[in-house]
């Protein structure tokens, strides 16, 4: 995604470990641009869990939520006296892993939906 990973991590840290309902409410009231992208990602992960693994969306919680750095797009901005300075447009790889609330930490690898 075309979002700086450092800025996206600020939002992702808030929803890690929360239930899906709590995360939806938190993202709806977060005034950061990354919250919109993460909200879409969360809805996609919930839909995958529901359709692919037949899990109840009300019983899901966020097990892992990571933001890794993607490829950097490099551009140049013209400056005075014929010089140019680099611009780094950073991108992100975002991952949300869901698990059911009934699963404890030992058996968390049983039924996960990942997007």
N, CA, C and O atoms as CSV, one atom per row, in Angstrom:
chain,resi,resn,atom,element,x,y,z
A,1,UNK,N,N,0.838,-1.181,0.000
A,1,UNK,CA,C,0.000,0.000,0.000
A,1,UNK,C,C,0.878,1.238,0.000
A,1,UNK,O,O,1.978,1.223,0.554
A,2,UNK,N,N,0.424,2.253,-0.586
A,2,UNK,CA,C,1.168,3.500,-0.681
A,2,UNK,C,C,0.943,4.318,0.589
A,2,UNK,O,O,0.272,5.350,0.578
A,3,UNK,N,N,1.516,3.831,1.669
A,3,UNK,CA,C,1.388,4.459,2.982
A,3,UNK,C,C,2.708,4.249,3.703
A,3,UNK,O,O,3.248,3.143,3.670
A,4,UNK,N,N,3.238,5.259,4.343
A,4,UNK,CA,C,4.505,5.125,5.063
A,4,UNK,C,C,4.344,4.125,6.209
A,4,UNK,O,O,3.394,4.239,6.985
A,5,UNK,N,N,5.244,3.153,6.333
A,5,UNK,CA,C,5.080,2.125,7.359
A,5,UNK,C,C,5.120,2.682,8.776
A,5,UNK,O,O,4.438,2.173,9.666
A,6,UNK,N,N,5.903,3.706,8.984
A,6,UNK,CA,C,6.001,4.282,10.325
A,6,UNK,C,C,4.660,4.863,10.780
A,6,UNK,O,O,4.284,4.744,11.947
A,7,UNK,N,N,3.956,5.484,9.858
A,7,UNK,CA,C,2.655,6.075,10.180
A,7,UNK,C,C,1.581,5.001,10.317
A,7,UNK,O,O,0.686,5.118,11.154
A,8,UNK,N,N,1.668,3.955,9.495
A,8,UNK,CA,C,0.677,2.879,9.565
A,8,UNK,C,C,0.837,2.065,10.848
A,8,UNK,O,O,-0.148,1.569,11.394
A,9,UNK,N,N,2.075,1.925,11.330
A,9,UNK,CA,C,2.306,1.168,12.570
A,9,UNK,C,C,1.649,1.831,13.772
A,9,UNK,O,O,1.246,1.143,14.710
A,10,UNK,N,N,1.537,3.144,13.760
A,10,UNK,CA,C,0.889,3.852,14.868
A,10,UNK,C,C,-0.555,3.400,15.031
A,10,UNK,O,O,-1.038,3.248,16.153
A,11,UNK,N,N,-1.239,3.187,13.922
A,11,UNK,CA,C,-2.635,2.745,13.967
A,11,UNK,C,C,-2.710,1.251,14.253
A,11,UNK,O,O,-3.557,0.812,15.031
A,12,UNK,N,N,-1.833,0.468,13.630
A,12,UNK,CA,C,-1.861,-0.986,13.787
A,12,UNK,C,C,-1.573,-1.397,15.234
A,12,UNK,O,O,-2.102,-2.404,15.704
A,13,UNK,N,N,-0.752,-0.639,15.934
A,13,UNK,CA,C,-0.442,-0.953,17.334
A,13,UNK,C,C,-1.669,-0.840,18.227
A,13,UNK,O,O,-1.760,-1.526,19.246
A,14,UNK,N,N,-2.613,0.017,17.854
A,14,UNK,CA,C,-3.816,0.206,18.673
A,14,UNK,C,C,-4.780,-0.971,18.594
A,14,UNK,O,O,-5.476,-1.261,19.567
A,15,UNK,N,N,-4.832,-1.653,17.454
A,15,UNK,CA,C,-5.841,-2.705,17.290
A,15,UNK,C,C,-5.308,-4.103,17.580
A,15,UNK,O,O,-6.087,-5.052,17.658
A,16,UNK,N,N,-4.005,-4.245,17.739
A,16,UNK,CA,C,-3.414,-5.575,17.965
A,16,UNK,C,C,-3.944,-6.186,19.255
A,16,UNK,O,O,-3.889,-5.558,20.312
A,17,UNK,N,N,-4.467,-7.431,19.169
A,17,UNK,CA,C,-4.960,-8.144,20.345
A,17,UNK,C,C,-6.411,-7.867,20.698
A,17,UNK,O,O,-6.942,-8.481,21.624
A,18,UNK,N,N,-7.061,-6.965,19.991
A,18,UNK,CA,C,-8.446,-6.612,20.311
A,18,UNK,C,C,-9.419,-7.486,19.516
A,18,UNK,O,O,-9.043,-8.126,18.534
A,19,UNK,N,N,-10.661,-7.495,19.957
A,19,UNK,CA,C,-11.688,-8.203,19.196
A,19,UNK,C,C,-11.995,-7.400,17.932
A,19,UNK,O,O,-11.660,-6.219,17.841
A,20,UNK,N,N,-12.630,-8.046,16.967
A,20,UNK,CA,C,-12.921,-7.391,15.696
A,20,UNK,C,C,-13.883,-6.224,15.900
A,20,UNK,O,O,-13.732,-5.180,15.264
A,21,UNK,N,N,-14.862,-6.388,16.775
A,21,UNK,CA,C,-15.825,-5.309,17.029
A,21,UNK,C,C,-15.130,-4.097,17.652
A,21,UNK,O,O,-15.400,-2.958,17.270
A,22,UNK,N,N,-14.234,-4.345,18.614
A,22,UNK,CA,C,-13.498,-3.239,19.234
A,22,UNK,C,C,-12.583,-2.548,18.225
A,22,UNK,O,O,-12.465,-1.323,18.219
A,23,UNK,N,N,-11.941,-3.339,17.377
A,23,UNK,CA,C,-11.036,-2.769,16.375
A,23,UNK,C,C,-11.799,-1.927,15.358
A,23,UNK,O,O,-11.324,-0.869,14.946
A,24,UNK,N,N,-12.984,-2.391,14.952
A,24,UNK,CA,C,-13.800,-1.608,14.014
A,24,UNK,C,C,-14.173,-0.258,14.616
A,24,UNK,O,O,-14.086,0.770,13.945
A,25,UNK,N,N,-14.587,-0.263,15.877
A,25,UNK,CA,C,-14.967,0.986,16.540
A,25,UNK,C,C,-13.765,1.911,16.686
A,25,UNK,O,O,-13.880,3.121,16.493
A,26,UNK,N,N,-12.623,1.346,17.023
A,26,UNK,CA,C,-11.419,2.153,17.191
A,26,UNK,C,C,-10.980,2.770,15.863
A,26,UNK,O,O,-10.612,3.943,15.810
A,27,UNK,N,N,-11.022,1.981,14.799
A,27,UNK,CA,C,-10.600,2.489,13.495
A,27,UNK,C,C,-11.563,3.538,12.948
A,27,UNK,O,O,-11.149,4.456,12.240
A,28,UNK,N,N,-12.844,3.402,13.275
A,28,UNK,CA,C,-13.831,4.374,12.791
A,28,UNK,C,C,-13.608,5.753,13.400
A,28,UNK,O,O,-13.966,6.765,12.797
A,29,UNK,N,N,-13.017,5.798,14.595
A,29,UNK,CA,C,-12.820,7.070,15.283
A,29,UNK,C,C,-11.356,7.497,15.331
A,29,UNK,O,O,-11.006,8.401,16.090
A,30,UNK,N,N,-10.504,6.868,14.543
A,30,UNK,CA,C,-9.094,7.247,14.502
A,30,UNK,C,C,-8.888,8.259,13.381
A,30,UNK,O,O,-9.204,7.967,12.228
A,31,UNK,N,N,-8.363,9.446,13.698
A,31,UNK,CA,C,-8.261,10.499,12.684
A,31,UNK,C,C,-7.001,10.419,11.822
A,31,UNK,O,O,-6.470,11.458,11.427
A,32,UNK,N,N,-6.519,9.243,11.527
A,32,UNK,CA,C,-5.331,9.090,10.684
A,32,UNK,C,C,-5.728,8.456,9.357
A,32,UNK,O,O,-6.667,7.663,9.293
A,33,UNK,N,N,-5.009,8.809,8.308
A,33,UNK,CA,C,-5.334,8.304,6.972
A,33,UNK,C,C,-5.111,6.801,6.870
A,33,UNK,O,O,-5.800,6.124,6.106
A,34,UNK,N,N,-4.161,6.275,7.628
A,34,UNK,CA,C,-3.883,4.835,7.581
A,34,UNK,C,C,-5.039,4.020,8.151
A,34,UNK,O,O,-5.160,2.834,7.844
A,35,UNK,N,N,-5.886,4.629,8.969
A,35,UNK,CA,C,-7.009,3.909,9.574
A,35,UNK,C,C,-7.995,3.427,8.514
A,35,UNK,O,O,-8.615,2.378,8.686
A,36,UNK,N,N,-8.149,4.163,7.437
A,36,UNK,CA,C,-9.063,3.763,6.363
A,36,UNK,C,C,-8.528,2.510,5.665
A,36,UNK,O,O,-9.282,1.572,5.405
A,37,UNK,N,N,-7.228,2.496,5.363
A,37,UNK,CA,C,-6.623,1.329,4.711
A,37,UNK,C,C,-6.664,0.104,5.613
A,37,UNK,O,O,-6.951,-0.999,5.147
A,38,UNK,N,N,-6.382,0.284,6.887
A,38,UNK,CA,C,-6.368,-0.836,7.829
A,38,UNK,C,C,-7.785,-1.344,8.060
A,38,UNK,O,O,-7.984,-2.543,8.260
A,39,UNK,N,N,-8.765,-0.457,8.034
A,39,UNK,CA,C,-10.153,-0.871,8.182
A,39,UNK,C,C,-10.583,-1.757,7.008
A,39,UNK,O,O,-11.256,-2.768,7.208
A,40,UNK,N,N,-10.197,-1.380,5.787
A,40,UNK,CA,C,-10.496,-2.206,4.612
A,40,UNK,C,C,-9.808,-3.564,4.711
A,40,UNK,O,O,-10.391,-4.588,4.354
A,41,UNK,N,N,-8.578,-3.568,5.193
A,41,UNK,CA,C,-7.831,-4.815,5.355
A,41,UNK,C,C,-8.490,-5.719,6.390
A,41,UNK,O,O,-8.566,-6.933,6.202
A,42,UNK,N,N,-8.964,-5.128,7.479
A,42,UNK,CA,C,-9.644,-5.898,8.526
A,42,UNK,C,C,-10.942,-6.502,7.995
A,42,UNK,O,O,-11.237,-7.666,8.267
A,43,UNK,N,N,-11.715,-5.728,7.243
A,43,UNK,CA,C,-12.964,-6.249,6.680
A,43,UNK,C,C,-12.692,-7.393,5.699
A,43,UNK,O,O,-13.455,-8.357,5.641
A,44,UNK,N,N,-11.619,-7.285,4.939
A,44,UNK,CA,C,-11.257,-8.353,4.013
A,44,UNK,C,C,-10.847,-9.615,4.761
A,44,UNK,O,O,-11.204,-10.720,4.353
A,45,UNK,N,N,-10.099,-9.462,5.854
A,45,UNK,CA,C,-9.680,-10.621,6.649
A,45,UNK,C,C,-10.878,-11.296,7.307
A,45,UNK,O,O,-10.932,-12.523,7.386
A,46,UNK,N,N,-11.841,-10.501,7.781
A,46,UNK,CA,C,-13.051,-11.063,8.395
A,46,UNK,C,C,-13.870,-11.811,7.343
A,46,UNK,O,O,-14.391,-12.892,7.618
A,47,UNK,N,N,-13.987,-11.246,6.148
A,47,UNK,CA,C,-14.731,-11.913,5.076
A,47,UNK,C,C,-14.053,-13.222,4.670
A,47,UNK,O,O,-14.731,-14.212,4.393
A,48,UNK,N,N,-12.723,-13.232,4.635
A,48,UNK,CA,C,-11.998,-14.466,4.314
A,48,UNK,C,C,-12.203,-15.519,5.389
A,48,UNK,O,O,-12.356,-16.700,5.076
A,49,UNK,N,N,-12.209,-15.110,6.646
A,49,UNK,CA,C,-12.416,-16.061,7.745
A,49,UNK,C,C,-13.821,-16.650,7.684
A,49,UNK,O,O,-14.027,-17.834,7.953
A,50,UNK,N,N,-14.771,-15.812,7.331
A,50,UNK,CA,C,-16.164,-16.253,7.277
A,50,UNK,C,C,-16.409,-17.191,6.088
A,50,UNK,O,O,-17.075,-18.216,6.234
A,51,UNK,N,N,-15.878,-16.842,4.925
A,51,UNK,CA,C,-16.148,-17.626,3.723
A,51,UNK,C,C,-15.253,-18.855,3.588
A,51,UNK,O,O,-15.729,-19.927,3.216
A,52,UNK,N,N,-13.979,-18.711,3.881
A,52,UNK,CA,C,-13.043,-19.811,3.651
A,52,UNK,C,C,-12.999,-20.817,4.794
A,52,UNK,O,O,-12.821,-22.013,4.562
A,53,UNK,N,N,-13.162,-20.335,6.036
A,53,UNK,CA,C,-13.023,-21.213,7.198
A,53,UNK,C,C,-14.320,-21.392,7.978
A,53,UNK,O,O,-14.351,-22.104,8.982
A,54,UNK,N,N,-15.401,-20.741,7.515
A,54,UNK,CA,C,-16.721,-20.832,8.146
A,54,UNK,C,C,-16.676,-20.466,9.629
A,54,UNK,O,O,-17.272,-21.147,10.463
A,55,UNK,N,N,-15.967,-19.390,9.945
A,55,UNK,CA,C,-15.878,-18.906,11.320
A,55,UNK,C,C,-16.906,-17.809,11.541
A,55,UNK,O,O,-17.272,-17.088,10.613
A,56,UNK,N,N,-17.365,-17.691,12.775
A,56,UNK,CA,C,-18.325,-16.655,13.137
A,56,UNK,C,C,-17.576,-15.334,13.319
A,56,UNK,O,O,-16.638,-15.284,14.114
A,57,UNK,N,N,-17.950,-14.270,12.618
A,57,UNK,CA,C,-17.223,-13.000,12.733
A,57,UNK,C,C,-17.272,-12.392,14.133
A,57,UNK,O,O,-16.392,-11.614,14.500
A,58,UNK,N,N,-18.302,-12.741,14.922
A,58,UNK,CA,C,-18.405,-12.182,16.271
A,58,UNK,C,C,-17.395,-12.799,17.230
A,58,UNK,O,O,-17.098,-12.214,18.272
A,59,UNK,N,N,-16.860,-13.981,16.891
A,59,UNK,CA,C,-15.921,-14.669,17.773
A,59,UNK,C,C,-14.464,-14.449,17.386
A,59,UNK,O,O,-13.578,-15.100,17.940
A,60,UNK,N,N,-14.202,-13.554,16.455
A,60,UNK,CA,C,-12.838,-13.350,15.982
A,60,UNK,C,C,-12.141,-12.239,16.749
A,60,UNK,O,O,-12.763,-11.271,17.188
A,61,UNK,N,N,-10.830,-12.405,16.898
A,61,UNK,CA,C,-10.002,-11.342,17.458
A,61,UNK,C,C,-8.723,-11.259,16.641
A,61,UNK,O,O,-8.383,-12.193,15.915
A,62,UNK,N,N,-8.024,-10.156,16.758
A,62,UNK,CA,C,-6.814,-9.934,15.980
A,62,UNK,C,C,-5.651,-10.586,16.712
A,62,UNK,O,O,-5.289,-10.182,17.817
A,63,UNK,N,N,-5.074,-11.599,16.081
A,63,UNK,CA,C,-3.973,-12.338,16.689
A,63,UNK,C,C,-2.643,-11.650,16.403
A,63,UNK,O,O,-1.850,-11.414,17.315
A,64,UNK,N,N,-2.401,-11.330,15.129
A,64,UNK,CA,C,-1.186,-10.626,14.725
A,64,UNK,C,C,-1.569,-9.496,13.790
A,64,UNK,O,O,-2.458,-9.642,12.950
A,65,UNK,N,N,-0.895,-8.375,13.941
A,65,UNK,CA,C,-1.097,-7.237,13.047
A,65,UNK,C,C,0.266,-6.598,12.819
A,65,UNK,O,O,0.836,-6.001,13.732
A,66,UNK,N,N,0.783,-6.722,11.613
A,66,UNK,CA,C,2.124,-6.216,11.335
A,66,UNK,C,C,2.108,-5.279,10.138
A,66,UNK,O,O,1.265,-5.385,9.247
A,67,UNK,N,N,3.058,-4.366,10.146
A,67,UNK,CA,C,3.295,-3.477,9.011
A,67,UNK,C,C,4.782,-3.564,8.695
A,67,UNK,O,O,5.621,-3.169,9.505
A,68,UNK,N,N,5.100,-4.079,7.522
A,68,UNK,CA,C,6.484,-4.175,7.080
A,68,UNK,C,C,6.711,-3.192,5.941
A,68,UNK,O,O,5.778,-2.784,5.250
A,69,UNK,N,N,7.972,-2.826,5.765
A,69,UNK,CA,C,8.294,-1.858,4.728
A,69,UNK,C,C,8.329,-2.527,3.362
A,69,UNK,O,O,8.936,-3.583,3.189
A,70,UNK,N,N,7.675,-1.903,2.405
A,70,UNK,CA,C,7.673,-2.396,1.035
A,70,UNK,C,C,8.731,-1.676,0.220
A,70,UNK,O,O,9.605,-1.017,0.783
A,71,UNK,N,N,8.663,-1.793,-1.089
A,71,UNK,CA,C,9.642,-1.098,-1.930
A,71,UNK,C,C,9.458,0.417,-1.854
A,71,UNK,O,O,8.338,0.913,-1.734
A,72,UNK,N,N,10.566,1.135,-1.926
A,72,UNK,CA,C,10.542,2.591,-1.871
A,72,UNK,C,C,10.622,3.148,-3.289
A,72,UNK,O,O,11.502,2.776,-4.065
A,73,UNK,N,N,9.700,4.038,-3.612
A,73,UNK,CA,C,9.698,4.696,-4.914
A,73,UNK,C,C,10.551,5.953,-4.778
A,73,UNK,O,O,10.303,6.788,-3.909
A,74,UNK,N,N,11.558,6.080,-5.642
A,74,UNK,CA,C,12.487,7.204,-5.523
A,74,UNK,C,C,12.184,8.242,-6.595
A,74,UNK,O,O,12.067,7.922,-7.778
A,75,UNK,N,N,12.059,9.479,-6.162
A,75,UNK,CA,C,11.813,10.607,-7.050
A,75,UNK,C,C,12.793,11.723,-6.690
A,75,UNK,O,O,13.463,11.659,-5.659
A,76,UNK,N,N,12.873,12.749,-7.547
A,76,UNK,CA,C,13.746,13.882,-7.269
A,76,UNK,C,C,12.953,15.175,-7.361
A,76,UNK,O,O,12.092,15.330,-8.226
A,77,UNK,N,N,13.254,16.099,-6.459
A,77,UNK,CA,C,12.634,17.413,-6.462
A,77,UNK,C,C,13.681,18.431,-6.913
A,77,UNK,O,O,14.767,18.498,-6.337
A,78,UNK,N,N,13.363,19.219,-7.933
A,78,UNK,CA,C,14.324,20.230,-8.369
A,78,UNK,C,C,14.516,21.310,-7.306
A,78,UNK,O,O,13.561,21.743,-6.661
A,79,UNK,N,N,15.745,21.729,-7.139
A,79,UNK,CA,C,16.074,22.765,-6.160
A,79,UNK,C,C,16.847,23.892,-6.853
A,79,UNK,O,O,17.004,23.902,-8.073
A,80,UNK,N,N,17.309,24.809,-6.064
A,80,UNK,CA,C,17.996,25.984,-6.600
A,80,UNK,C,C,19.344,25.612,-7.223
A,80,UNK,O,O,19.957,24.608,-6.859
A,81,UNK,N,N,19.779,26.426,-8.149
A,81,UNK,CA,C,21.089,26.321,-8.796
A,81,UNK,C,C,21.287,24.992,-9.521
A,81,UNK,O,O,22.405,24.481,-9.581
A,82,UNK,N,N,20.206,24.429,-10.073
A,82,UNK,CA,C,20.311,23.220,-10.875
A,82,UNK,C,C,20.480,21.940,-10.081
A,82,UNK,O,O,20.748,20.887,-10.660
A,83,UNK,N,N,20.331,22.008,-8.783
A,83,UNK,CA,C,20.476,20.807,-7.955
A,83,UNK,C,C,19.143,20.072,-7.853
A,83,UNK,O,O,18.101,20.564,-8.284
A,84,UNK,N,N,19.211,18.888,-7.274
A,84,UNK,CA,C,17.996,18.109,-7.023
A,84,UNK,C,C,18.172,17.353,-5.711
A,84,UNK,O,O,19.270,16.904,-5.383
A,85,UNK,N,N,17.078,17.218,-4.967
A,85,UNK,CA,C,17.126,16.447,-3.719
A,85,UNK,C,C,16.205,15.240,-3.858
A,85,UNK,O,O,15.170,15.312,-4.521
A,86,UNK,N,N,16.588,14.128,-3.227
A,86,UNK,CA,C,15.776,12.914,-3.374
A,86,UNK,C,C,14.502,12.961,-2.538
A,86,UNK,O,O,14.472,13.533,-1.449
A,87,UNK,N,N,13.453,12.344,-3.074
A,87,UNK,CA,C,12.191,12.146,-2.359
A,87,UNK,C,C,11.986,10.642,-2.291
A,87,UNK,O,O,12.081,9.963,-3.313
A,88,UNK,N,N,11.709,10.109,-1.110
A,88,UNK,CA,C,11.474,8.676,-0.937
A,88,UNK,C,C,10.004,8.462,-0.619
A,88,UNK,O,O,9.536,8.832,0.458
A,89,UNK,N,N,9.279,7.867,-1.549
A,89,UNK,CA,C,7.862,7.564,-1.338
A,89,UNK,C,C,7.786,6.131,-0.840
A,89,UNK,O,O,7.980,5.187,-1.605
A,90,UNK,N,N,7.508,5.978,0.429
A,90,UNK,CA,C,7.563,4.665,1.065
A,90,UNK,C,C,6.240,3.924,0.916
A,90,UNK,O,O,5.169,4.530,0.883
A,91,UNK,N,N,6.337,2.603,0.828
A,91,UNK,CA,C,5.154,1.752,0.738
A,91,UNK,C,C,5.183,0.732,1.869
A,91,UNK,O,O,6.215,0.525,2.507
A,92,UNK,N,N,4.037,0.096,2.110
A,92,UNK,CA,C,3.895,-0.815,3.243
A,92,UNK,C,C,3.316,-2.148,2.804
A,92,UNK,O,O,2.544,-2.229,1.848
A,93,UNK,N,N,3.706,-3.190,3.526
A,93,UNK,CA,C,3.068,-4.498,3.442
A,93,UNK,C,C,2.357,-4.705,4.775
A,93,UNK,O,O,3.012,-4.836,5.809
A,94,UNK,N,N,1.032,-4.734,4.762
A,94,UNK,CA,C,0.252,-4.887,5.997
A,94,UNK,C,C,-0.334,-6.285,6.070
A,94,UNK,O,O,-0.834,-6.810,5.076
A,95,UNK,N,N,-0.270,-6.890,7.260
A,95,UNK,CA,C,-0.789,-8.240,7.474
A,95,UNK,C,C,-1.610,-8.260,8.749
A,95,UNK,O,O,-1.165,-7.780,9.791
A,96,UNK,N,N,-2.810,-8.818,8.665
A,96,UNK,CA,C,-3.648,-9.036,9.847
A,96,UNK,C,C,-3.989,-10.515,9.897
A,96,UNK,O,O,-4.499,-11.070,8.924
A,97,UNK,N,N,-3.708,-11.156,11.027
A,97,UNK,CA,C,-4.042,-12.559,11.237
A,97,UNK,C,C,-5.095,-12.635,12.321
A,97,UNK,O,O,-4.915,-12.094,13.412
A,98,UNK,N,N,-6.196,-13.305,12.021
A,98,UNK,CA,C,-7.304,-13.427,12.968
A,98,UNK,C,C,-7.322,-14.815,13.586
A,98,UNK,O,O,-6.859,-15.783,12.983
A,99,UNK,N,N,-7.858,-14.899,14.788
A,99,UNK,CA,C,-8.074,-16.177,15.448
A,99,UNK,C,C,-9.385,-16.082,16.214
A,99,UNK,O,O,-9.891,-14.985,16.451
A,100,UNK,N,N,-9.933,-17.221,16.598
A,100,UNK,CA,C,-11.183,-17.199,17.357
A,100,UNK,C,C,-10.881,-16.931,18.821
A,100,UNK,O,O,-9.790,-17.232,19.306
A,101,UNK,N,N,-11.856,-16.364,19.523
A,101,UNK,CA,C,-11.657,-16.072,20.941
A,101,UNK,C,C,-11.665,-17.345,21.769
A,101,UNK,O,O,-11.132,-17.362,22.878
A,102,UNK,N,N,-12.266,-18.418,21.245
A,102,UNK,CA,C,-12.310,-19.682,21.979
A,102,UNK,C,C,-10.950,-20.368,21.996
A,102,UNK,O,O,-10.657,-21.157,22.893
A,103,UNK,N,N,-10.117,-20.062,20.995
A,103,UNK,CA,C,-8.805,-20.709,20.944
A,103,UNK,C,C,-7.869,-20.048,21.937
A,103,UNK,O,O,-7.807,-18.822,22.029
A,104,UNK,N,N,-7.148,-20.862,22.673
A,104,UNK,CA,C,-6.161,-20.289,23.586
A,104,UNK,C,C,-4.831,-20.163,22.857
A,104,UNK,O,O,-4.737,-20.509,21.680
A,105,UNK,N,N,-3.813,-19.677,23.536
A,105,UNK,CA,C,-2.519,-19.428,22.918
A,105,UNK,C,C,-1.834,-20.679,22.419
A,105,UNK,O,O,-1.065,-20.604,21.460
A,106,UNK,N,N,-2.081,-21.844,23.036
A,106,UNK,CA,C,-1.395,-23.074,22.640
A,106,UNK,C,C,-1.880,-23.583,21.292
A,106,UNK,O,O,-1.086,-24.093,20.501
A,107,UNK,N,N,-3.173,-23.451,21.021
A,107,UNK,CA,C,-3.735,-23.987,19.783
A,107,UNK,C,C,-4.133,-22.880,18.823
A,107,UNK,O,O,-5.103,-23.034,18.082
A,108,UNK,N,N,-3.416,-21.779,18.817
A,108,UNK,CA,C,-3.786,-20.644,17.981
A,108,UNK,C,C,-3.558,-20.916,16.502
A,108,UNK,O,O,-4.100,-20.195,15.663
A,109,UNK,N,N,-2.786,-21.915,16.159
A,109,UNK,CA,C,-2.503,-22.194,14.763
A,109,UNK,C,C,-3.556,-23.031,14.075
A,109,UNK,O,O,-3.394,-23.351,12.898
A,110,UNK,N,N,-4.636,-23.403,14.757
A,110,UNK,CA,C,-5.635,-24.291,14.172
A,110,UNK,C,C,-6.390,-23.634,13.025
A,110,UNK,O,O,-6.286,-24.080,11.882
A,111,UNK,N,N,-7.142,-22.591,13.313
A,111,UNK,CA,C,-8.022,-21.987,12.318
A,111,UNK,C,C,-7.737,-20.496,12.248
A,111,UNK,O,O,-8.301,-19.717,13.016
A,112,UNK,N,N,-6.874,-20.099,11.342
A,112,UNK,CA,C,-6.555,-18.698,11.186
A,112,UNK,C,C,-6.990,-18.226,9.808
A,112,UNK,O,O,-6.911,-18.968,8.828
A,113,UNK,N,N,-7.442,-17.005,9.747
A,113,UNK,CA,C,-7.753,-16.378,8.466
A,113,UNK,C,C,-6.738,-15.278,8.270
A,113,UNK,O,O,-6.554,-14.427,9.140
A,114,UNK,N,N,-6.077,-15.296,7.124
A,114,UNK,CA,C,-5.016,-14.336,6.916
A,114,UNK,C,C,-5.268,-13.577,5.634
A,114,UNK,O,O,-5.686,-14.145,4.626
A,115,UNK,N,N,-5.010,-12.292,5.689
A,115,UNK,CA,C,-5.148,-11.472,4.487
A,115,UNK,C,C,-3.987,-10.529,4.448
A,115,UNK,O,O,-3.874,-9.726,3.523
